[in-house]
Amino acid sequence: MAEATTQLKADDHLLLDQPLLRLPLELQRRTFKQSQIKIDHEQKKTTELLRNAAKTANSASPDDTIKSLDAIIQRMENLKRDLETLNEEEQSLHEQSAKRIRHLQELYEIPSLTDVKYENWARTRLDRLIVDYLLRAGYSDTAAALAESKNIQDLIDLDTFKQCHKIADSVRGGSTTEALRWVARNKDSLKKLLEKTASDKNAVVPAVTPKVSQLEFELRFQEYIEILRRHRTQDTARFEAIMHVQKHLAPHAGAFPDQYRVTAGLLAADPSDPSECYREYFSPARWTYLSDLFVDTHHQIFNLPIRPLLHVALSAGLSALKTPACHSSLNPSSAATDGHEHAKPMFAPTSSSNHIGNSLCPICSTELNELAKNVPYAHHTKSSVEEDPLMLPNGRVYGRERLEELERKNMRISGTSRDTDDERGKDDKRGRTIKDPVTGDKYPWERLKKVYIT
């Protein structure tokens, strides 16, 4: 039974913990492929050099023959050094994968959620999720310091995210050089990504399957835009722009028809004062779009989740607590502000004597209310609502016994008295008021509505 419980618990955590192994495995695959490519290339080149040396051996001088053999030996030594470097990198990835597997194995060996070992393991995972969030946000130094202090350096992908943000920052700064260099290095992976997208039945793909990724086309398109910016100061820039379109954009016009149709109009537009339909292409905001597109593409080819894992964990927790009342229009904490910073809630509390904020509910709190808007409601099979619930006009629900007890306490404090239930009837609430224990608002008893749990 304990084994089955642990298995279920571990399976529930796969969404958060499976990405631990994705990147090392992808990097190992890339390292192995690089080794194979280098070996195949050098084997062909060395065989060709040996064949040429053998043909010219009879006619060439001994010194020339020795030079040819020395060149072959030098190539082989260079290959050996490259393979040793790749082997060290692969060994490091294997060690990292082994440590991550051991970390996940610890979860399966914990007998129950109440074990103190699980608390320690979950705390380590929380540290890992925070470091992952910091890395995605670009705070690499802070993430590295936190990982070192918690001794989880092997459980994070620091170098990968550093390289990603370095290129993304260069794109945001107005340069396509680093991004295009990265595209050239990862051409095979981008091609596989295109094939995967084309084979996905649920994916929306163009009528013509693209031969280049959207990232590469958009970067080349941005190069075209930057050439047009120069055509006012350089006479040859317009001709250069046309040649750029023919070389990099025209071959892929069928896969990206919308962008390609714009190229002719951009050629006639004034970059310093473009018309409304072309303004977005000359806007500095386009660099931000390209930077975000690069990050998304980078995460896809490395099998990294697009969303921060911390957001995934928070969404799961918020969904377990969320109810329809959390975003009801009657809820003061979730009243819409329509974008106005100083807009007041629809039902603002009239008293602050015992007002302790918008709500004790985490979903209704100011910090988490917006984040919880798009997560699904929890499915509760058992209700924990107080008996005989009543709803106040402000939308809050309390049990009848609790409200009556609060009413009696308030009367004892104020020194007032009322007719007994025997004199006026137990359900006769005329002339009586009830005070909301959270907001302090007062309402007549007759305005309360009975609530039925369905």
C-alpha positions in Angstrom: 0.0 0.0 0.0 2.8 2.4 0.9 4.6 1.6 -2.3 1.4 2.4 -4.3 0.9 5.6 -2.5 4.5 6.7 -3.2 4.2 5.7 -6.8 1.1 7.9 -7.2 2.7 10.8 -5.3 5.8 10.6 -7.5 3.7 10.5 -10.7 1.8 13.6 -9.6 5.2 15.4 -9.4 6.3 14.4 -12.9 5.1 17.7 -14.4 7.5 19.7 -12.2 10.4 17.2 -12.1 10.5 15.6 -15.5 12.2 18.7 -17.1 15.2 18.0 -14.8 16.4 15.3 -17.2 15.4 16.9 -20.5 18.2 19.3 -21.1 21.1 17.0 -20.1 19.7 14.3 -22.4 19.4 16.8 -25.2 22.9 18.1 -24.7 24.3 14.6 -24.6 22.6 13.9 -27.9 24.1 17.0 -29.4 27.6 16.2 -28.1 27.4 12.7 -29.5 26.2 14.0 -32.8 29.0 16.6 -33.0 31.6 13.8 -32.3 30.1 11.7 -35.1 30.2 14.6 -37.5 33.8 15.5 -36.7 34.9 11.8 -37.0 33.1 11.4 -40.4 34.5 14.7 -41.7 38.1 14.0 -40.6 37.9 10.4 -41.9 36.9 11.6 -45.4 39.5 14.4 -45.4 42.3 12.1 -44.1 41.5 9.4 -46.6 41.6 11.9 -49.4 45.0 13.3 -48.2 46.4 9.8 -47.9 45.2 8.9 -51.4 46.8 12.0 -52.8 50.0 11.4 -50.9 50.2 7.8 -52.2 49.7 9.0 -55.8 52.4 11.6 -55.6 54.8 9.5 -53.5 56.9 8.3 -56.5 57.2 11.8 -58.1 57.4 13.9 -55.0 60.6 14.6 -53.1 61.1 13.0 -49.7 60.6 16.4 -48.0 57.2 16.9 -49.7 56.1 13.5 -48.7 57.1 14.0 -45.1 55.2 17.4 -45.1 52.1 15.7 -46.4 52.3 13.0 -43.7 53.0 15.7 -41.0 49.9 17.5 -42.2 47.8 14.4 -41.8 49.2 13.7 -38.4 48.5 17.3 -37.3 44.9 16.9 -38.4 44.6 13.7 -36.5 46.0 15.3 -33.4 43.6 18.2 -33.7 40.7 15.7 -34.0 42.0 13.9 -30.9 42.0 17.2 -28.9 38.5 18.0 -30.1 37.2 14.6 -29.2 38.8 14.7 -25.8 37.1 18.1 -25.2 33.7 16.6 -26.3 34.3 13.5 -24.2 35.0 15.6 -21.1 31.8 17.6 -21.8 29.8 14.4 -22.2 31.2 12.9 -19.0 30.2 16.0 -17.2 26.7 15.8 -18.6 26.5 12.1 -17.6 27.5 13.0 -14.0 24.9 15.8 -13.9 22.3 13.4 -15.2 23.2 10.8 -12.6 22.9 13.3 -9.8 19.5 14.5 -11.0 18.3 10.9 -11.3 19.5 10.2 -7.7 17.6 13.3 -6.6 14.4 12.1 -8.3 15.0 8.6 -6.9 14.9 10.0 -3.4 11.3 10.9 -4.0 10.3 7.3 -4.8 12.1 6.1 -1.6 10.1 8.4 0.7 7.3 6.2 2.2 4.7 9.0 2.8 4.0 12.7 2.6 4.3 13.0 6.4 7.9 11.8 6.4 10.4 14.5 7.4 12.5 13.4 4.3 9.7 14.6 2.0 9.7 18.0 3.6 13.4 18.4 3.0 13.1 17.1 -0.5 10.2 19.5 -1.3 12.2 22.4 0.1 15.0 21.5 -2.3 12.6 21.4 -5.1 11.2 24.8 -4.1 14.7 26.2 -4.2 15.2 24.7 -7.6 11.9 26.3 -8.9 13.0 29.7 -7.5 16.4 29.4 -9.2 14.6 28.4 -12.5 12.4 31.5 -12.3 15.3 33.8 -11.6 17.2 32.3 -14.6 14.2 32.8 -16.9 13.9 36.4 -15.6 17.5 37.1 -16.5 18.9 37.3 -12.9 21.7 34.9 -13.6 24.1 36.1 -10.9 21.4 36.0 -8.2 20.3 32.5 -9.4 23.9 31.2 -9.3 24.4 32.6 -5.8 21.2 31.0 -4.5 22.1 27.7 -6.2 25.5 27.7 -4.6 24.2 28.5 -1.2 21.7 25.7 -1.4 24.2 23.3 -3.1 21.9 22.5 -6.0 24.3 23.6 -8.9 23.9 20.2 -10.6 20.0 20.5 -10.6 19.9 23.8 -12.6 20.8 24.8 -16.1 22.8 27.9 -15.5 25.0 28.0 -18.6 22.2 27.3 -21.0 20.0 30.1 -19.7 23.0 32.5 -19.5 23.8 31.9 -23.2 20.1 32.2 -24.1 19.7 35.6 -22.3 23.0 36.8 -23.8 21.7 36.3 -27.3 18.2 37.6 -26.4 19.8 40.8 -24.9 21.8 41.3 -28.1 18.6 41.1 -30.2 16.7 43.4 -27.9 19.7 45.8 -28.3 19.2 45.9 -32.1 21.6 43.2 -33.4 20.7 40.1 -35.4 24.3 38.8 -35.7 24.4 36.5 -32.6 20.9 35.2 -33.2 21.6 34.3 -36.8 24.9 32.6 -35.7 22.9 30.6 -33.2 20.4 29.6 -35.9 23.2 28.4 -38.2 24.6 26.2 -35.3 21.2 24.7 -34.6 20.0 24.3 -38.1 19.3 20.5 -37.7 17.4 21.0 -34.5 15.3 23.8 -36.1 14.6 21.5 -39.0 13.4 18.8 -36.7 11.2 21.3 -34.9 9.6 22.3 -38.2 9.0 18.6 -39.1 7.4 18.0 -35.7 5.1 21.1 -36.1 4.1 19.9 -39.6 3.3 16.4 -38.3 1.2 17.8 -35.4 -2.5 17.5 -36.5 -3.6 20.1 -34.0 -1.0 22.7 -35.1 -1.9 25.5 -37.4 0.7 25.3 -40.3 0.9 27.3 -43.5 -0.2 25.8 -46.8 3.4 25.5 -47.8 5.7 23.7 -45.3 8.5 26.2 -44.4 12.1 25.3 -45.1 13.4 27.8 -42.5 12.1 28.5 -39.0 9.9 31.5 -38.3 12.8 32.9 -36.2 15.3 32.8 -39.1 12.8 34.4 -41.5 11.9 37.2 -39.0 15.5 37.9 -38.4 16.2 38.1 -42.1 13.1 40.3 -42.5 14.5 42.6 -39.8 17.8 42.8 -41.6 15.8 44.0 -44.7 14.1 46.7 -42.5 17.4 47.9 -41.2 18.8 48.1 -44.7 15.8 50.3 -45.7 16.6 52.6 -42.7 19.9 53.3 -44.4 18.6 54.0 -47.9 18.0 57.7 -47.0 21.7 58.1 -46.3 23.2 55.5 -48.7 22.4 55.5 -52.3 23.2 51.8 -52.6 21.0 50.7 -49.7 17.8 50.4 -51.8 19.6 48.1 -54.3 21.1 46.1 -51.4 17.6 45.7 -49.9 16.2 44.3 -53.2 19.1 41.8 -53.4 18.5 40.8 -49.8 14.9 40.0 -50.5 15.8 37.9 -53.5 18.3 35.9 -51.6 16.8 35.4 -48.1 13.0 36.2 -48.3 11.7 35.4 -51.8 12.6 31.6 -51.6 10.2 31.3 -48.6 7.4 33.6 -49.8 5.0 30.7 -50.0 5.5 29.7 -46.3 5.4 33.3 -45.0 3.0 35.1 -47.5 1.9 37.9 -45.1 5.3 39.1 -44.3 6.5 38.7 -47.9 3.7 40.9 -49.2 4.8 43.7 -47.0 8.3 43.9 -48.5 7.3 45.8 -51.6 5.3 48.4 -49.5 8.2 48.8 -47.1 10.5 49.6 -50.0 8.4 52.7 -50.8 7.7 53.7 -47.2 9.6 56.5 -45.4 11.4 55.0 -42.4 11.5 58.3 -40.6 7.7 58.9 -40.9 6.0 55.7 -42.1 2.3 55.4 -42.7 0.1 53.7 -40.2 0.1 50.3 -41.8 4.0 50.2 -41.8 4.7 51.9 -38.5 4.9 48.7 -36.5 7.7 47.3 -38.7 9.9 50.4 -38.0 8.9 50.5 -34.3 11.6 49.7 -31.7 9.1 47.3 -30.1 9.8 44.9 -32.9 13.2 44.1 -31.4 11.4 43.0 -28.2 9.1 40.8 -30.3 12.2 39.2 -31.9 13.9 38.7 -28.6 10.8 36.9 -27.2 10.6 34.8 -30.3 14.2 33.8 -29.9 13.6 32.7 -26.3 10.5 30.7 -27.2 12.4 28.9 -30.1 15.4 28.3 -27.9 13.3 26.6 -25.2 11.4 24.5 -27.8 14.5 23.0 -29.3 16.1 22.3 -25.9 12.8 20.8 -24.6 12.5 23.4 -21.9 9.1 24.4 -20.6 7.9 27.7 -22.0 6.3 28.7 -18.7 8.4 29.0 -15.5 7.9 25.8 -13.4 7.2 28.1 -10.4 4.1 29.3 -12.2 3.0 25.7 -12.9 3.3 24.8 -9.2 1.5 27.9 -8.2 -1.3 27.3 -10.7 -1.8 23.8 -9.3 -2.0 25.0 -5.8 -4.3 27.9 -6.7 -6.6 25.6 -8.6 -7.0 23.4 -5.5 -8.2 26.4 -3.5 -10.2 28.3 -6.1 -14.0 28.5 -6.0 -16.4 30.5 -8.2 -16.8 33.0 -5.3 -13.2 34.0 -5.6 -13.8 36.0 -8.8 -17.4 36.8 -8.2 -18.5 40.4 -9.0 -19.7 40.5 -5.4 -16.3 39.9 -4.0 -14.6 43.1 -3.0 -11.1 41.9 -3.7 -11.9 40.9 -7.3 -13.9 43.9 -8.4 -12.8 45.1 -11.8 -10.9 48.4 -11.9 -11.1 48.8 -15.7 -7.5 49.8 -15.7 -7.9 52.7 -13.4 -5.3 52.6 -10.7 -7.4 54.3 -8.0 -10.7 52.7 -8.8 -12.5 51.5 -5.6 -14.1 48.1 -5.2 -17.8 47.8 -5.9 -18.6 47.0 -2.2 -16.0 48.9 -0.1 -16.2 48.1 3.6 -17.8 50.9 5.7 -15.8 50.2 8.8 -12.1 49.5 9.3 -12.2 48.6 13.0 -11.9 44.9 12.4 -11.1 45.0 8.6 -8.1 42.7 8.0 -7.6 43.2 4.3 -9.6 42.0 1.3 -9.8 38.4 2.5 -8.1 35.7 4.3 -8.5 33.5 1.2 -5.2 33.2 -0.7 -7.1 33.3 -4.1 -8.8 36.6 -3.1 -5.6 38.2 -1.9 -4.2 41.1 -3.9 -1.0 39.3 -4.7 -2.6 36.1 -6.2 -6.0 37.1 -7.4 -4.9 38.1 -10.9 -2.7 35.0 -11.2 -5.6 32.7 -10.3 -8.0 34.2 -12.8 -7.3 31.7 -15.6 -6.8 28.5 -13.6 -9.7 26.0 -13.4 -11.9 25.7 -10.3 -11.2 22.9 -7.8 -13.4 19.8 -7.9 -14.5 19.2 -4.3 -16.4 16.1 -3.5 -17.0 17.0 0.1 -18.3 20.4 1.4 -16.8 22.1 4.4 -19.4 24.9 4.7 -20.9 25.6 8.0 -24.4 24.3 8.7 -27.5 26.3 7.6 -25.4 28.9 5.6 -26.7 32.4 5.0 -25.3 35.0 2.5 -24.9 38.6 3.4 -25.6 41.3 0.7 -21.8 41.7 0.2 -21.6 38.1 -1.0 -20.0 36.6 2.1 -21.4 33.3 3.5 -21.6 32.3 7.2 -23.4 29.7 9.2 -26.6 30.8 11.0 -25.4 29.6 14.4 -22.2 31.6 14.0 -24.1 34.8 13.1 -26.5 34.4 16.0 -23.7 33.9 18.4 -21.9 37.0 17.1 -25.1 38.9 17.5 -25.5 37.9 21.1 -21.9 38.8 21.9 -22.3 42.3 20.3 -25.5 42.8 22.4 -23.7 41.9 25.6 -20.9 44.3 24.8 -23.2 47.1 23.9 -25.5 46.4 26.9 -28.6 46.2 24.7 -31.3 43.6 25.0 -33.9 42.1 22.6 -37.0 40.1 22.9 -36.5 36.4 23.4 -37.1 33.9 20.6 -40.2 32.6 22.6 -41.8 36.1 22.7 -41.2 37.1 19.0 -40.7 33.8 17.3 -37.4 32.1 16.5 -37.4 33.1 12.9 -38.6 36.7 13.4 -35.6 38.9 12.7 -37.4 42.2 12.2 -35.6 45.3 13.4 -32.4 43.3 14.1 -29.0 43.8 12.4 -26.0 41.5 11.9 -22.4 42.6 11.6 -20.0 41.0 9.1 -17.2 39.5 11.2 -14.6 40.3 8.6 -15.5 43.6 7.0 -17.5 45.1 9.8 -20.5 46.0 7.6 -23.9 45.9 9.2 -27.1 44.6 7.5 -30.7 43.9 8.5 -31.5 40.3 9.2 -34.2 40.3 6.6 -31.7 41.1 3.8 -29.8 37.8 4.4 -30.5 35.0 2.0 -30.4 31.3 2.6 -27.8 29.4 0.6 -28.2 25.8 -0.7 -25.1 23.7 -1.5 -25.4 21.8 -4.8 
